[in-house]
Amino acid sequence: MIIRTARIGDAAGVAVIWNHEIREGVTTFTTAEKTEMGLDADIADRGDAFLVAEEAGELLGFATFFQFRGGPGYAHTMEYTIHLAPRARGKGAGRQLLSALEDRARAADVHILVAGISGENAAGVAFHERMGFEHVGRMPEVGRKFDRWMDLVLMQKVL
């Protein structure tokens, strides 16, 4: 498996992974599917801050970071997202992607990396604990998906 900077041609594979999770999973609260055109724009805009995991020409997952909140006071605090294809889970792809993304964030002078995790995603919380993230908050019932309210767990890592 290789971890590399995403390219414009990766948008289709990223959309497959992300849209599967949007339709089926609880790792994201959004219900609006991603488009290739929108992802192409994100990949172009974020440059080194958008990574993919690839094996034998097939995308296994992606990770990207973006400013946590608007304004210059948050310029060194980034939120990030990571999603894996179901077949890639539990095989180290997430750990490799996040480690590489942290390296990119440090190089970009990021001080804090924030993860917003569904309270129903116990595996995601455990993954972040193993990766050195600390719990900083829980926002009850701020997300709604699948006809139910969901909590948002906030975790962060000082880089």
N, C-alpha and C positions, 0 to 999 in steps of 0.2 A: 504494500500500500504506500502511496505517496501523498503527501500533503503539499498543495501548491496554491498559488494565487488563482482565483477564479478568472475565467476568460468569458468574453461575450457568448461564445458558443456553449457555455455551461448552463445557461439559463433554463433550457428545456429539462435537463436532468435535475436541477435544483427545484424547478416547479413540480416535478413528479414527487420528489421527496416531501416538499413542504405541503403541497396540496393533499397528499395522502394524510398527513397529520392534521391538517385543517378539517378534512372530512371525517376522520375516524378517531382522532386522539384528543387528549386533554392537555397536551403540552403547550398549546396555544389557545387563547380564547377567541381568536378571530374566526369568523365564518366566511370571510371574503377570500376566495382563492386568488393565488398569485398568478400573474400573467408573465409570459416570456418577455414581452416588451418592458414591463415594469422591472423585472429582474435584470434584464440587460442594462437598464438605466442605473439600478442599484450597484451592479458589478462595476460599471464604468465609473460611477461617482465615488465608490469606496476604495477602489484600487487594492492596495496591500491589506486593507481591512476586511477583505472578503476571501475566505479560503475554502477549498474543497478537498475532500479525501477521495482518491481515485485508485481503482485497482483494475488492471487489464482493460483500461479505457472506459470503465463504468463508474459513475459517481456513487459513492457510498454515503456521503454526508457533506454538510457544509457548516461553516461558522462565520459570523460577521459581527463587527461592532460599529456603533454609531453613538453620537452624543446623547447622553442620558436625558438632559433637558436643554432647552434653548438658552441662549445667552452666554456671554463670555465667562461668567462665574462658574459654569459647568464644563469649560473647555477641556479639563483633564479628567472628567468622569464620563465613562462610556458604559452603555448597556450593550449586552451582546445576546445573540441568539445562536443556537446550535440545534441541528436536526440531523438524524441519521435514517437511512433506509432501514426498514425492519430487519433485513438480513445482516446488517452490519452491527447491530446492537450486541453488546457484551463481548466484543472482539478487540477492544482497544482503540477503535476509530475515534470515539468521542474524546478520549484522553489525549490522543495525538493531536486532534484538531484544536482542542482547547489550549494545550501547551504551546502549539505553534501560534495561535491567536494571541496568547499572552505575550509571547516574544515580540510579535508585531506591535502590540499595544505599548509595550515598554519602549520600543524604538520610536514610537510616535509621542512619547512623553505623557502617556496615560498614567494617572495615579491610582484610580479606582476603577475596577471592572464590576458592574452590577449585573446580577442575574435575577430575572423575575420568573418564578416557577409556580405552576399551578399547584395548589394545595393537595390536589388529587394525584399528583405525580411524585409519589414517594421515592421512586427510583431516581428521578431527577434531583431531588433534595439530597439523597444519599450520595449521588455522583459528585455534586458540588461540595459536600462536606469532605469527601475523599480528596478533592482537588484543592482544598485549602480555603474555600469560601466560608464565611461566617454568616450566621443568621442575623439580620438587622431589623426584621419586621415581618408582620403578617397582616394583611389587609383582608378582613373577612368580607366575603360575598361581593367583591368588586367586579368579578367577571361573570358572564352568563353564557352558557353554551349547553346544548343538549337539554334544554328546558329546566336547567337547574343553576343555582348560584354557586360560584366557586371562589375559594380564597386565593389570594396571591401571596406567595412567600417571597420575600426579598432577601437576597444574600449578596455579599460583596467580598471582593478580595483586594487588598492593598498590594499594588505591584511594586 
